[in-house]
Amino acid sequence: MADHDLYDLDLSQVRFNRACGGNQGGGDDGTETCVILGVVPQAPGVFALGDSKRPDREPLVFTAEELAEAGVDPARFGLSA
């Protein structure tokens, strides 16, 4: 997967899944710590990673290999690499 400039990809069609934990503030008050991850449809093997509490922020984009190197398992989000 090196045929794409990762930050030129259109992320508008990415469907994000959550992995939550940490529960800053207890979780019931809307402050649960959640990371969101989604597959970039037009680029197989590429994922967008964001913060559910900051939807205004552009997600970071990684290849499956980069996620693996960082210890992020897409299966934790119900996704496959």
PDB file of N, CA, C and O in Angstrom:
ATOM      1  N   MET A   1       0.847  -1.183   0.000  1.00  0.00           N
ATOM      2  CA  MET A   1       0.000   0.000   0.000  1.00  0.00           C
ATOM      3  C   MET A   1       0.883   1.232   0.000  1.00  0.00           C
ATOM      4  O   MET A   1       1.154   1.786   1.065  1.00  0.00           O
ATOM      5  N   ALA A   2       1.321   1.661  -1.116  1.00  0.00           N
ATOM      6  CA  ALA A   2       2.089   2.893  -1.177  1.00  0.00           C
ATOM      7  C   ALA A   2       1.673   3.712  -2.387  1.00  0.00           C
ATOM      8  O   ALA A   2       2.354   4.665  -2.763  1.00  0.00           O
ATOM      9  N   ASP A   3       0.559   3.341  -2.993  1.00  0.00           N
ATOM     10  CA  ASP A   3       0.101   4.009  -4.203  1.00  0.00           C
ATOM     11  C   ASP A   3      -0.675   5.289  -3.925  1.00  0.00           C
ATOM     12  O   ASP A   3      -1.023   6.011  -4.859  1.00  0.00           O
ATOM     13  N   HIS A   4      -0.950   5.581  -2.667  1.00  0.00           N
ATOM     14  CA  HIS A   4      -1.766   6.742  -2.313  1.00  0.00           C
ATOM     15  C   HIS A   4      -0.991   7.681  -1.400  1.00  0.00           C
ATOM     16  O   HIS A   4      -0.199   7.243  -0.566  1.00  0.00           O
ATOM     17  N   ASP A   5      -1.230   8.985  -1.570  1.00  0.00           N
ATOM     18  CA  ASP A   5      -0.797   9.941  -0.562  1.00  0.00           C
ATOM     19  C   ASP A   5      -1.882   9.887   0.508  1.00  0.00           C
ATOM     20  O   ASP A   5      -3.001  10.345   0.273  1.00  0.00           O
ATOM     21  N   LEU A   6      -1.574   9.342   1.658  1.00  0.00           N
ATOM     22  CA  LEU A   6      -2.585   9.066   2.673  1.00  0.00           C
ATOM     23  C   LEU A   6      -3.409  10.287   3.053  1.00  0.00           C
ATOM     24  O   LEU A   6      -4.593  10.152   3.362  1.00  0.00           O
ATOM     25  N   TYR A   7      -2.820  11.465   3.039  1.00  0.00           N
ATOM     26  CA  TYR A   7      -3.558  12.652   3.467  1.00  0.00           C
ATOM     27  C   TYR A   7      -4.276  13.364   2.325  1.00  0.00           C
ATOM     28  O   TYR A   7      -4.880  14.417   2.529  1.00  0.00           O
ATOM     29  N   ASP A   8      -4.213  12.791   1.127  1.00  0.00           N
ATOM     30  CA  ASP A   8      -5.024  13.296   0.017  1.00  0.00           C
ATOM     31  C   ASP A   8      -6.280  12.463  -0.175  1.00  0.00           C
ATOM     32  O   ASP A   8      -7.100  12.778  -1.038  1.00  0.00           O
ATOM     33  N   LEU A   9      -6.447  11.410   0.610  1.00  0.00           N
ATOM     34  CA  LEU A   9      -7.609  10.531   0.471  1.00  0.00           C
ATOM     35  C   LEU A   9      -8.873  11.200   1.005  1.00  0.00           C
ATOM     36  O   LEU A   9      -8.830  11.938   1.990  1.00  0.00           O
ATOM     37  N   ASP A  10      -9.993  10.933   0.345  1.00  0.00           N
ATOM     38  CA  ASP A  10     -11.298  11.430   0.783  1.00  0.00           C
ATOM     39  C   ASP A  10     -11.786  10.545   1.926  1.00  0.00           C
ATOM     40  O   ASP A  10     -11.977   9.343   1.741  1.00  0.00           O
ATOM     41  N   LEU A  11     -11.988  11.127   3.096  1.00  0.00           N
ATOM     42  CA  LEU A  11     -12.420  10.364   4.269  1.00  0.00           C
ATOM     43  C   LEU A  11     -13.916  10.485   4.532  1.00  0.00           C
ATOM     44  O   LEU A  11     -14.403  10.007   5.557  1.00  0.00           O
ATOM     45  N   SER A  12     -14.645  11.113   3.626  1.00  0.00           N
ATOM     46  CA  SER A  12     -16.072  11.367   3.863  1.00  0.00           C
ATOM     47  C   SER A  12     -16.913  10.093   3.907  1.00  0.00           C
ATOM     48  O   SER A  12     -17.996  10.099   4.492  1.00  0.00           O
ATOM     49  N   GLN A  13     -16.446   9.012   3.307  1.00  0.00           N
ATOM     50  CA  GLN A  13     -17.208   7.763   3.287  1.00  0.00           C
ATOM     51  C   GLN A  13     -16.745   6.749   4.340  1.00  0.00           C
ATOM     52  O   GLN A  13     -17.256   5.630   4.392  1.00  0.00           O
ATOM     53  N   VAL A  14     -15.791   7.136   5.169  1.00  0.00           N
ATOM     54  CA  VAL A  14     -15.290   6.222   6.203  1.00  0.00           C
ATOM     55  C   VAL A  14     -16.367   6.018   7.264  1.00  0.00           C
ATOM     56  O   VAL A  14     -16.948   6.979   7.769  1.00  0.00           O
ATOM     57  N   ARG A  15     -16.623   4.761   7.592  1.00  0.00           N
ATOM     58  CA  ARG A  15     -17.541   4.424   8.691  1.00  0.00           C
ATOM     59  C   ARG A  15     -16.689   4.041   9.890  1.00  0.00           C
ATOM     60  O   ARG A  15     -15.961   3.049   9.864  1.00  0.00           O
ATOM     61  N   PHE A  16     -16.793   4.840  10.935  1.00  0.00           N
ATOM     62  CA  PHE A  16     -15.941   4.655  12.102  1.00  0.00           C
ATOM     63  C   PHE A  16     -16.589   3.732  13.128  1.00  0.00           C
ATOM     64  O   PHE A  16     -17.801   3.767  13.340  1.00  0.00           O
ATOM     65  N   ASN A  17     -15.761   2.909  13.758  1.00  0.00           N
ATOM     66  CA  ASN A  17     -16.154   2.073  14.895  1.00  0.00           C
ATOM     67  C   ASN A  17     -15.378   2.568  16.105  1.00  0.00           C
ATOM     68  O   ASN A  17     -14.276   3.101  15.973  1.00  0.00           O
ATOM     69  N   ARG A  18     -15.971   2.385  17.305  1.00  0.00           N
ATOM     70  CA  ARG A  18     -15.362   2.876  18.544  1.00  0.00           C
ATOM     71  C   ARG A  18     -14.703   1.765  19.348  1.00  0.00           C
ATOM     72  O   ARG A  18     -15.137   0.613  19.337  1.00  0.00           O
ATOM     73  N   ALA A  19     -13.652   2.148  20.036  1.00  0.00           N
ATOM     74  CA  ALA A  19     -13.074   1.341  21.107  1.00  0.00           C
ATOM     75  C   ALA A  19     -12.925   2.307  22.277  1.00  0.00           C
ATOM     76  O   ALA A  19     -12.192   3.291  22.181  1.00  0.00           O
ATOM     77  N   CYS A  20     -13.609   2.032  23.366  1.00  0.00           N
ATOM     78  CA  CYS A  20     -13.652   2.969  24.493  1.00  0.00           C
ATOM     79  C   CYS A  20     -12.942   2.393  25.711  1.00  0.00           C
ATOM     80  O   CYS A  20     -12.811   1.178  25.865  1.00  0.00           O
ATOM     81  N   GLY A  21     -12.499   3.280  26.551  1.00  0.00           N
ATOM     82  CA  GLY A  21     -11.861   2.884  27.795  1.00  0.00           C
ATOM     83  C   GLY A  21     -11.327   4.109  28.496  1.00  0.00           C
ATOM     84  O   GLY A  21     -11.203   5.177  27.897  1.00  0.00           O
ATOM     85  N   GLY A  22     -11.018   3.955  29.741  1.00  0.00           N
ATOM     86  CA  GLY A  22     -10.494   5.073  30.506  1.00  0.00           C
ATOM     87  C   GLY A  22     -11.559   5.782  31.314  1.00  0.00           C
ATOM     88  O   GLY A  22     -11.331   6.152  32.466  1.00  0.00           O
ATOM     89  N   ASN A  23     -12.718   5.971  30.714  1.00  0.00           N
ATOM     90  CA  ASN A  23     -13.876   6.559  31.389  1.00  0.00           C
ATOM     91  C   ASN A  23     -13.542   7.779  32.222  1.00  0.00           C
ATOM     92  O   ASN A  23     -13.862   7.827  33.409  1.00  0.00           O
ATOM     93  N   GLN A  24     -12.909   8.756  31.621  1.00  0.00           N
ATOM     94  CA  GLN A  24     -12.639  10.002  32.327  1.00  0.00           C
ATOM     95  C   GLN A  24     -13.963  10.622  32.729  1.00  0.00           C
ATOM     96  O   GLN A  24     -14.794  10.915  31.869  1.00  0.00           O
ATOM     97  N   GLY A  25     -14.169  10.821  33.987  1.00  0.00           N
ATOM     98  CA  GLY A  25     -15.412  11.396  34.469  1.00  0.00           C
ATOM     99  C   GLY A  25     -16.501  10.368  34.682  1.00  0.00           C
ATOM    100  O   GLY A  25     -17.636  10.735  34.987  1.00  0.00           O
ATOM    101  N   GLY A  26     -16.193   9.093  34.532  1.00  0.00           N
ATOM    102  CA  GLY A  26     -17.168   8.052  34.817  1.00  0.00           C
ATOM    103  C   GLY A  26     -17.880   7.481  33.616  1.00  0.00           C
ATOM    104  O   GLY A  26     -18.475   6.408  33.718  1.00  0.00           O
ATOM    105  N   GLY A  27     -17.846   8.151  32.487  1.00  0.00           N
ATOM    106  CA  GLY A  27     -18.462   7.607  31.294  1.00  0.00           C
ATOM    107  C   GLY A  27     -19.922   7.964  31.118  1.00  0.00           C
ATOM    108  O   GLY A  27     -20.384   8.069  29.982  1.00  0.00           O
ATOM    109  N   ASP A  28     -20.673   8.157  32.201  1.00  0.00           N
ATOM    110  CA  ASP A  28     -22.090   8.475  32.083  1.00  0.00           C
ATOM    111  C   ASP A  28     -22.333   9.938  31.739  1.00  0.00           C
ATOM    112  O   ASP A  28     -23.450  10.310  31.378  1.00  0.00           O
ATOM    113  N   ASP A  29     -21.315  10.762  31.844  1.00  0.00           N
ATOM    114  CA  ASP A  29     -21.494  12.189  31.570  1.00  0.00           C
ATOM    115  C   ASP A  29     -21.020  12.582  30.174  1.00  0.00           C
ATOM    116  O   ASP A  29     -20.836  13.765  29.887  1.00  0.00           O
ATOM    117  N   GLY A  30     -20.823  11.595  29.311  1.00  0.00           N
ATOM    118  CA  GLY A  30     -20.425  11.879  27.941  1.00  0.00           C
ATOM    119  C   GLY A  30     -18.946  12.105  27.740  1.00  0.00           C
ATOM    120  O   GLY A  30     -18.525  12.500  26.653  1.00  0.00           O
ATOM    121  N   THR A  31     -18.138  11.859  28.778  1.00  0.00           N
ATOM    122  CA  THR A  31     -16.706  12.108  28.639  1.00  0.00           C
ATOM    123  C   THR A  31     -15.899  10.822  28.517  1.00  0.00           C
ATOM    124  O   THR A  31     -14.683  10.838  28.709  1.00  0.00           O
ATOM    125  N   GLU A  32     -16.557   9.706  28.199  1.00  0.00           N
ATOM    126  CA  GLU A  32     -15.815   8.462  28.045  1.00  0.00           C
ATOM    127  C   GLU A  32     -14.771   8.622  26.944  1.00  0.00           C
ATOM    128  O   GLU A  32     -15.041   9.215  25.899  1.00  0.00           O
ATOM    129  N   THR A  33     -13.593   8.095  27.186  1.00  0.00           N
ATOM    130  CA  THR A  33     -12.498   8.198  26.245  1.00  0.00           C
ATOM    131  C   THR A  33     -12.679   7.169  25.142  1.00  0.00           C
ATOM    132  O   THR A  33     -12.618   5.968  25.405  1.00  0.00           O
ATOM    133  N   CYS A  34     -12.899   7.614  23.915  1.00  0.00           N
ATOM    134  CA  CYS A  34     -13.106   6.697  22.793  1.00  0.00           C
ATOM    135  C   CYS A  34     -12.216   7.072  21.615  1.00  0.00           C
ATOM    136  O   CYS A  34     -12.101   8.238  21.238  1.00  0.00           O
ATOM    137  N   VAL A  35     -11.605   6.062  21.057  1.00  0.00           N
ATOM    138  CA  VAL A  35     -10.864   6.197  19.813  1.00  0.00           C
ATOM    139  C   VAL A  35     -11.752   5.598  18.740  1.00  0.00           C
ATOM    140  O   VAL A  35     -12.397   4.574  18.966  1.00  0.00           O
ATOM    141  N   ILE A  36     -11.791   6.227  17.570  1.00  0.00           N
ATOM    142  CA  ILE A  36     -12.578   5.698  16.464  1.00  0.00           C
ATOM    143  C   ILE A  36     -11.642   5.313  15.327  1.00  0.00           C
ATOM    144  O   ILE A  36     -10.658   6.001  15.053  1.00  0.00           O
ATOM    145  N   LEU A  37     -11.965   4.203  14.673  1.00  0.00           N
ATOM    146  CA  LEU A  37     -11.142   3.697  13.585  1.00  0.00           C
ATOM    147  C   LEU A  37     -12.057   3.229  12.472  1.00  0.00           C
ATOM    148  O   LEU A  37     -13.086   2.604  12.727  1.00  0.00           O
ATOM    149  N   GLY A  38     -11.689   3.527  11.253  1.00  0.00           N
ATOM    150  CA  GLY A  38     -12.471   3.085  10.108  1.00  0.00           C
ATOM    151  C   GLY A  38     -11.586   2.799   8.910  1.00  0.00           C
ATOM    152  O   GLY A  38     -10.504   3.367   8.765  1.00  0.00           O
ATOM    153  N   VAL A  39     -12.068   1.907   8.054  1.00  0.00           N
ATOM    154  CA  VAL A  39     -11.369   1.564   6.816  1.00  0.00           C
ATOM    155  C   VAL A  39     -11.640   2.666   5.791  1.00  0.00           C
ATOM    156  O   VAL A  39     -12.772   3.133   5.665  1.00  0.00           O
ATOM    157  N   VAL A  40     -10.614   3.078   5.068  1.00  0.00           N
ATOM    158  CA  VAL A  40     -10.780   4.045   3.983  1.00  0.00           C
ATOM    159  C   VAL A  40     -11.174   3.248   2.739  1.00  0.00           C
ATOM    160  O   VAL A  40     -10.343   2.524   2.190  1.00  0.00           O
ATOM    161  N   PRO A  41     -12.434   3.367   2.279  1.00  0.00           N
ATOM    162  CA  PRO A  41     -12.957   2.480   1.233  1.00  0.00           C
ATOM    163  C   PRO A  41     -12.163   2.462  -0.069  1.00  0.00           C
ATOM    164  O   PRO A  41     -12.010   1.399  -0.670  1.00  0.00           O
ATOM    165  N   GLN A  42     -11.660   3.590  -0.516  1.00  0.00           N
ATOM    166  CA  GLN A  42     -10.975   3.619  -1.809  1.00  0.00           C
ATOM    167  C   GLN A  42      -9.500   3.244  -1.718  1.00  0.00           C
ATOM    168  O   GLN A  42      -8.788   3.290  -2.721  1.00  0.00           O
ATOM    169  N   ALA A  43      -9.036   2.875  -0.528  1.00  0.00           N
ATOM    170  CA  ALA A  43      -7.625   2.538  -0.345  1.00  0.00           C
ATOM    171  C   ALA A  43      -7.505   1.309   0.554  1.00  0.00           C
ATOM    172  O   ALA A  43      -7.362   1.453   1.768  1.00  0.00           O
ATOM    173  N   PRO A  44      -7.558   0.115  -0.012  1.00  0.00           N
ATOM    174  CA  PRO A  44      -7.456  -1.102   0.804  1.00  0.00           C
ATOM    175  C   PRO A  44      -6.200  -1.092   1.677  1.00  0.00           C
ATOM    176  O   PRO A  44      -5.113  -0.731   1.227  1.00  0.00           O
ATOM    177  N   GLY A  45      -6.379  -1.497   2.935  1.00  0.00           N
ATOM    178  CA  GLY A  45      -5.253  -1.544   3.856  1.00  0.00           C
ATOM    179  C   GLY A  45      -4.924  -0.212   4.500  1.00  0.00           C
ATOM    180  O   GLY A  45      -3.873  -0.066   5.124  1.00  0.00           O
ATOM    181  N   VAL A  46      -5.821   0.773   4.353  1.00  0.00           N
ATOM    182  CA  VAL A  46      -5.605   2.093   4.950  1.00  0.00           C
ATOM    183  C   VAL A  46      -6.740   2.378   5.926  1.00  0.00           C
ATOM    184  O   VAL A  46      -7.905   2.096   5.642  1.00  0.00           O
ATOM    185  N   PHE A  47      -6.386   2.940   7.078  1.00  0.00           N
ATOM    186  CA  PHE A  47      -7.349   3.215   8.142  1.00  0.00           C
ATOM    187  C   PHE A  47      -7.267   4.676   8.564  1.00  0.00           C
ATOM    188  O   PHE A  47      -6.202   5.292   8.513  1.00  0.00           O
ATOM    189  N   ALA A  48      -8.410   5.222   8.982  1.00  0.00           N
ATOM    190  CA  ALA A  48      -8.468   6.565   9.565  1.00  0.00           C
ATOM    191  C   ALA A  48      -8.721   6.404  11.061  1.00  0.00           C
ATOM    192  O   ALA A  48      -9.594   5.633  11.460  1.00  0.00           O
ATOM    193  N   LEU A  49      -7.971   7.117  11.886  1.00  0.00           N
ATOM    194  CA  LEU A  49      -8.031   7.020  13.340  1.00  0.00           C
ATOM    195  C   LEU A  49      -8.354   8.395  13.909  1.00  0.00           C
ATOM    196  O   LEU A  49      -7.664   9.373  13.622  1.00  0.00           O
ATOM    197  N   GLY A  50      -9.411   8.463  14.722  1.00  0.00           N
ATOM    198  CA  GLY A  50      -9.816   9.749  15.272  1.00  0.00           C
ATOM    199  C   GLY A  50     -10.237   9.655  16.727  1.00  0.00           C
ATOM    200  O   GLY A  50     -10.102   8.609  17.363  1.00  0.00           O
ATOM    201  N   ASP A  51     -10.749  10.764  17.244  1.00  0.00           N
ATOM    202  CA  ASP A  51     -11.185  10.893  18.632  1.00  0.00           C
ATOM    203  C   ASP A  51     -12.668  11.232  18.621  1.00  0.00           C
ATOM    204  O   ASP A  51     -13.064  12.253  18.058  1.00  0.00           O
ATOM    205  N   SER A  52     -13.491  10.391  19.234  1.00  0.00           N
ATOM    206  CA  SER A  52     -14.940  10.605  19.209  1.00  0.00           C
ATOM    207  C   SER A  52     -15.354  11.908  19.888  1.00  0.00           C
ATOM    208  O   SER A  52     -16.408  12.461  19.573  1.00  0.00           O
ATOM    209  N   LYS A  53     -14.534  12.404  20.817  1.00  0.00           N
ATOM    210  CA  LYS A  53     -14.861  13.652  21.508  1.00  0.00           C
ATOM    211  C   LYS A  53     -14.468  14.884  20.702  1.00  0.00           C
ATOM    212  O   LYS A  53     -14.853  16.002  21.045  1.00  0.00           O
ATOM    213  N   ARG A  54     -13.711  14.684  19.643  1.00  0.00           N
ATOM    214  CA  ARG A  54     -13.235  15.806  18.822  1.00  0.00           C
ATOM    215  C   ARG A  54     -13.566  15.557  17.345  1.00  0.00           C
ATOM    216  O   ARG A  54     -12.658  15.487  16.518  1.00  0.00           O
ATOM    217  N   PRO A  55     -14.850  15.425  17.006  1.00  0.00           N
ATOM    218  CA  PRO A  55     -15.217  15.132  15.617  1.00  0.00           C
ATOM    219  C   PRO A  55     -14.830  16.247  14.642  1.00  0.00           C
ATOM    220  O   PRO A  55     -14.800  16.028  13.431  1.00  0.00           O
ATOM    221  N   ASP A  56     -14.537  17.433  15.161  1.00  0.00           N
ATOM    222  CA  ASP A  56     -14.116  18.548  14.316  1.00  0.00           C
ATOM    223  C   ASP A  56     -12.671  18.411  13.851  1.00  0.00           C
ATOM    224  O   ASP A  56     -12.241  19.113  12.935  1.00  0.00           O
ATOM    225  N   ARG A  57     -11.930  17.518  14.474  1.00  0.00           N
ATOM    226  CA  ARG A  57     -10.519  17.309  14.121  1.00  0.00           C
ATOM    227  C   ARG A  57     -10.398  16.267  13.018  1.00  0.00           C
ATOM    228  O   ARG A  57     -11.078  15.241  13.044  1.00  0.00           O
ATOM    229  N   GLU A  58      -9.535  16.535  12.060  1.00  0.00           N
ATOM    230  CA  GLU A  58      -9.294  15.597  10.961  1.00  0.00           C
ATOM    231  C   GLU A  58      -8.639  14.332  11.521  1.00  0.00           C
ATOM    232  O   GLU A  58      -7.678  14.425  12.285  1.00  0.00           O
ATOM    233  N   PRO A  59      -9.148  13.153  11.152  1.00  0.00           N
ATOM    234  CA  PRO A  59      -8.522  11.914  11.625  1.00  0.00           C
ATOM    235  C   PRO A  59      -7.105  11.758  11.060  1.00  0.00           C
ATOM    236  O   PRO A  59      -6.770  12.313  10.014  1.00  0.00           O
ATOM    237  N   LEU A  60      -6.304  11.005  11.765  1.00  0.00           N
ATOM    238  CA  LEU A  60      -4.987  10.618  11.270  1.00  0.00           C
ATOM    239  C   LEU A  60      -5.175   9.399  10.378  1.00  0.00           C
ATOM    240  O   LEU A  60      -6.113   8.627  10.578  1.00  0.00           O
ATOM    241  N   VAL A  61      -4.302   9.218   9.405  1.00  0.00           N
ATOM    242  CA  VAL A  61      -4.443   8.130   8.444  1.00  0.00           C
ATOM    243  C   VAL A  61      -3.195   7.255   8.508  1.00  0.00           C
ATOM    244  O   VAL A  61      -2.068   7.750   8.505  1.00  0.00           O
ATOM    245  N   PHE A  62      -3.424   5.928   8.566  1.00  0.00           N
ATOM    246  CA  PHE A  62      -2.339   4.962   8.708  1.00  0.00           C
ATOM    247  C   PHE A  62      -2.564   3.766   7.802  1.00  0.00           C
ATOM    248  O   PHE A  62      -3.702   3.417   7.489  1.00  0.00           O
ATOM    249  N   THR A  63      -1.476   3.141   7.383  1.00  0.00           N
ATOM    250  CA  THR A  63      -1.586   1.842   6.720  1.00  0.00           C
ATOM    251  C   THR A  63      -1.771   0.776   7.800  1.00  0.00           C
ATOM    252  O   THR A  63      -1.514   1.027   8.978  1.00  0.00           O
ATOM    253  N   ALA A  64      -2.213  -0.404   7.396  1.00  0.00           N
ATOM    254  CA  ALA A  64      -2.367  -1.508   8.341  1.00  0.00           C
ATOM    255  C   ALA A  64      -1.029  -1.832   9.001  1.00  0.00           C
ATOM    256  O   ALA A  64      -0.981  -2.165  10.185  1.00  0.00           O
ATOM    257  N   GLU A  65       0.050  -1.735   8.238  1.00  0.00           N
ATOM    258  CA  GLU A  65       1.379  -2.014   8.785  1.00  0.00           C
ATOM    259  C   GLU A  65       1.756  -0.997   9.862  1.00  0.00           C
ATOM    260  O   GLU A  65       2.327  -1.359  10.891  1.00  0.00           O
ATOM    261  N   GLU A  66       1.441   0.255   9.627  1.00  0.00           N
ATOM    262  CA  GLU A  66       1.741   1.291  10.624  1.00  0.00           C
ATOM    263  C   GLU A  66       0.928   1.090  11.896  1.00  0.00           C
ATOM    264  O   GLU A  66       1.443   1.274  12.999  1.00  0.00           O
ATOM    265  N   LEU A  67      -0.353   0.708  11.747  1.00  0.00           N
ATOM    266  CA  LEU A  67      -1.168   0.427  12.933  1.00  0.00           C
ATOM    267  C   LEU A  67      -0.571  -0.723  13.731  1.00  0.00           C
ATOM    268  O   LEU A  67      -0.485  -0.657  14.958  1.00  0.00           O
ATOM    269  N   ALA A  68      -0.156  -1.779  13.032  1.00  0.00           N
ATOM    270  CA  ALA A  68       0.429  -2.940  13.708  1.00  0.00           C
ATOM    271  C   ALA A  68       1.696  -2.538  14.464  1.00  0.00           C
ATOM    272  O   ALA A  68       1.910  -2.975  15.594  1.00  0.00           O
ATOM    273  N   GLU A  69       2.530  -1.711  13.845  1.00  0.00           N
ATOM    274  CA  GLU A  69       3.760  -1.245  14.502  1.00  0.00           C
ATOM    275  C   GLU A  69       3.450  -0.438  15.759  1.00  0.00           C
ATOM    276  O   GLU A  69       4.226  -0.453  16.714  1.00  0.00           O
ATOM    277  N   ALA A  70       2.323   0.263  15.760  1.00  0.00           N
ATOM    278  CA  ALA A  70       1.922   1.073  16.915  1.00  0.00           C
ATOM    279  C   ALA A  70       1.139   0.264  17.944  1.00  0.00           C
ATOM    280  O   ALA A  70       0.772   0.788  18.996  1.00  0.00           O
ATOM    281  N   GLY A  71       0.883  -1.009  17.648  1.00  0.00           N
ATOM    282  CA  GLY A  71       0.159  -1.863  18.586  1.00  0.00           C
ATOM    283  C   GLY A  71      -1.348  -1.706  18.527  1.00  0.00           C
ATOM    284  O   GLY A  71      -2.047  -2.117  19.454  1.00  0.00           O
ATOM    285  N   VAL A  72      -1.862  -1.119  17.453  1.00  0.00           N
ATOM    286  CA  VAL A  72      -3.309  -0.948  17.290  1.00  0.00           C
ATOM    287  C   VAL A  72      -3.841  -2.109  16.464  1.00  0.00           C
ATOM    288  O   VAL A  72      -3.402  -2.329  15.335  1.00  0.00           O
ATOM    289  N   ASP A  73      -4.791  -2.852  17.031  1.00  0.00           N
ATOM    290  CA  ASP A  73      -5.383  -4.004  16.358  1.00  0.00           C
ATOM    291  C   ASP A  73      -6.770  -3.630  15.851  1.00  0.00           C
ATOM    292  O   ASP A  73      -7.667  -3.381  16.657  1.00  0.00           O
ATOM    293  N   PRO A  74      -6.971  -3.583  14.530  1.00  0.00           N
ATOM    294  CA  PRO A  74      -8.292  -3.250  13.993  1.00  0.00           C
ATOM    295  C   PRO A  74      -9.405  -4.171  14.499  1.00  0.00           C
ATOM    296  O   PRO A  74     -10.567  -3.766  14.533  1.00  0.00           O
ATOM    297  N   ALA A  75      -9.068  -5.391  14.889  1.00  0.00           N
ATOM    298  CA  ALA A  75     -10.078  -6.319  15.413  1.00  0.00           C
ATOM    299  C   ALA A  75     -10.711  -5.771  16.691  1.00  0.00           C
ATOM    300  O   ALA A  75     -11.865  -6.083  16.985  1.00  0.00           O
ATOM    301  N   ARG A  76      -9.989  -4.973  17.444  1.00  0.00           N
ATOM    302  CA  ARG A  76     -10.526  -4.349  18.670  1.00  0.00           C
ATOM    303  C   ARG A  76     -11.700  -3.430  18.345  1.00  0.00           C
ATOM    304  O   ARG A  76     -12.525  -3.124  19.207  1.00  0.00           O
ATOM    305  N   PHE A  77     -11.761  -2.994  17.085  1.00  0.00           N
ATOM    306  CA  PHE A  77     -12.813  -2.104  16.601  1.00  0.00           C
ATOM    307  C   PHE A  77     -13.836  -2.852  15.742  1.00  0.00           C
ATOM    308  O   PHE A  77     -14.725  -2.239  15.152  1.00  0.00           O
ATOM    309  N   GLY A  78     -13.704  -4.186  15.675  1.00  0.00           N
ATOM    310  CA  GLY A  78     -14.594  -4.967  14.827  1.00  0.00           C
ATOM    311  C   GLY A  78     -14.239  -4.883  13.356  1.00  0.00           C
ATOM    312  O   GLY A  78     -15.088  -5.122  12.498  1.00  0.00           O
ATOM    313  N   LEU A  79     -12.984  -4.543  13.053  1.00  0.00           N
ATOM    314  CA  LEU A  79     -12.521  -4.396  11.675  1.00  0.00           C
ATOM    315  C   LEU A  79     -11.421  -5.405  11.394  1.00  0.00           C
ATOM    316  O   LEU A  79     -10.808  -5.938  12.318  1.00  0.00           O
ATOM    317  N   SER A  80     -11.171  -5.666  10.115  1.00  0.00           N
ATOM    318  CA  SER A  80     -10.046  -6.531   9.761  1.00  0.00           C
ATOM    319  C   SER A  80      -9.049  -5.739   8.929  1.00  0.00           C
ATOM    320  O   SER A  80      -9.413  -4.822   8.192  1.00  0.00           O
ATOM    321  N   ALA A  81      -7.792  -6.113   9.065  1.00  0.00           N
ATOM    322  CA  ALA A  81      -6.722  -5.391   8.364  1.00  0.00           C
ATOM    323  C   ALA A  81      -6.615  -5.797   6.917  1.00  0.00           C
ATOM    324  O   ALA A  81      -5.764  -5.281   6.193  1.00  0.00           O
TER     325      ALA A  81
END
